[in-house]
Amino acid sequence: MNLARRTMNHPALAAVYERAWRPALFYLASGRSTASDRRDAVRALRLSGDKKVLDIACGPGNFTRHLSESLSEGGFAVGVDYSEPMLARAVADNAGPRVGYLRGDARALPFADGAFDAVCCFGALYLIPDPLAATREMVRVLAPGGRIAITTSHRADNPFGHASRIVGGLSGLRVFDHETFPNLFRELGLVEIDQNVHRLLQYVSATRPA
Ligand SMILES: C[S@@+](CC[C@H](N)C(=O)[O-])C[C@H]1O[C@@H](n2cnc3c(N)ncnc32)[C@H](O)[C@@H]1O
């Protein structure tokens, strides 16, 4: 297990992740606040009503509960993560009437094809050993007409971007090209592909045709 994955599995990180680690590092990496990321996630996933939402690599549930709060009776959000310390924090800090958490691996999801109306994965694909297989799994469990949204690393074509790739490589974080996810989404038949880059992060969303 590389440094980045070991860090994510550590109880000390789980304890500070939502309040300190994520707001600080994601602000540095993207210039964006957690509140903006949450608001845009709800918009990108087009959440409302009784939709069923899957939050892959949910960490301490810092997005999962927020996403569930956009839903009404009958809707729910499920967070999946492999880290026990992160899931313990999710249950303690981000429980709610329409939220559930499950331990699992993003590369082999225990759900039927088309089971969810919206699927997301924020801040994790660069940690997962086979991120493209995990993305294919997300699309497999997405219902026709459903929305997918990811946030992950982006290779900037400047000295800062090259430095981030070296640091990323040493720590085990992967840095993705501009075209990797739009191309994969197109290959998987998704439409309405939208990509925004903020500093070192990319935000990509798409629709599975009805
Ligand atoms: C940086 S946290 C992201 C938490 C939250 N989604 C966010 O945006 O703040 C990354 C999470 O990915 C999880 N993770 C990494 N590889 C995974 C895998 N193969 N399957 C499930 N979860 C994984 C880690 O346990 C960690 O909780």
The ligand as an SDF file (V2000), in Angstrom:
LIG
                    3D

 27 29  0  0  0  0  0  0  0  0999 V2000
   -9.7250   11.9490   -0.0080 C   0  0  0  0  0  0  0  0  0  0  0  0
  -10.9880   10.8650    0.5520 S   0  0  0  0  0  0  0  0  0  0  0  0
  -12.3930   11.5270   -0.3270 C   0  0  0  0  0  0  0  0  0  0  0  0
  -13.5800   11.7370    0.5620 C   0  0  0  0  0  0  0  0  0  0  0  0
  -14.7140   12.5480   -0.0800 C   0  0  0  0  0  0  0  0  0  0  0  0
  -15.2440   11.8580   -1.2480 N   0  0  0  0  0  0  0  0  0  0  0  0
  -14.2710   13.9430   -0.4440 C   0  0  0  0  0  0  0  0  0  0  0  0
  -14.3470   14.3430   -1.6210 O   0  0  0  0  0  0  0  0  0  0  0  0
  -13.8520   14.6780    0.4470 O   0  0  0  0  0  0  0  0  0  0  0  0
  -10.5770    9.4590   -0.4280 C   0  0  0  0  0  0  0  0  0  0  0  0
  -11.2950    8.1910   -0.0020 C   0  0  0  0  0  0  0  0  0  0  0  0
  -11.1220    7.1850   -1.0060 O   0  0  0  0  0  0  0  0  0  0  0  0
  -11.2000    5.9430   -0.3550 C   0  0  0  0  0  0  0  0  0  0  0  0
  -10.7590    4.8960   -1.2800 N   0  0  0  0  0  0  0  0  0  0  0  0
   -9.5540    4.7950   -1.8810 C   0  0  0  0  0  0  0  0  0  0  0  0
   -9.5270    3.6960   -2.6710 N   0  0  0  0  0  0  0  0  0  0  0  0
  -10.7510    3.1020   -2.5720 C   0  0  0  0  0  0  0  0  0  0  0  0
  -11.3430    1.9570   -3.1690 C   0  0  0  0  0  0  0  0  0  0  0  0
  -10.6590    1.1680   -4.0110 N   0  0  0  0  0  0  0  0  0  0  0  0
  -12.6220    1.6530   -2.8630 N   0  0  0  0  0  0  0  0  0  0  0  0
  -13.3220    2.4210   -1.9940 C   0  0  0  0  0  0  0  0  0  0  0  0
  -12.8110    3.5250   -1.3970 N   0  0  0  0  0  0  0  0  0  0  0  0
  -11.5450    3.8720   -1.6880 C   0  0  0  0  0  0  0  0  0  0  0  0
  -10.3060    6.1780    0.8740 C   0  0  0  0  0  0  0  0  0  0  0  0
  -10.5560    5.2350    1.8840 O   0  0  0  0  0  0  0  0  0  0  0  0
  -10.7200    7.5920    1.2850 C   0  0  0  0  0  0  0  0  0  0  0  0
  -11.7160    7.5730    2.2800 O   0  0  0  0  0  0  0  0  0  0  0  0
  1  2  1  0
  2  3  1  0
  2 10  1  0
  3  4  1  0
  4  5  1  0
  5  6  1  0
  5  7  1  0
  7  8  2  0
  7  9  1  0
 10 11  1  0
 11 12  1  0
 11 26  1  0
 12 13  1  0
 13 14  1  0
 13 24  1  0
 14 15  1  0
 14 23  1  0
 15 16  2  0
 16 17  1  0
 17 18  1  0
 17 23  2  0
 18 19  1  0
 18 20  2  0
 20 21  1  0
 21 22  2  0
 22 23  1  0
 24 25  1  0
 24 26  1  0
 26 27  1  0
M  CHG  2   2   1   9  -1
M  END
$$$$
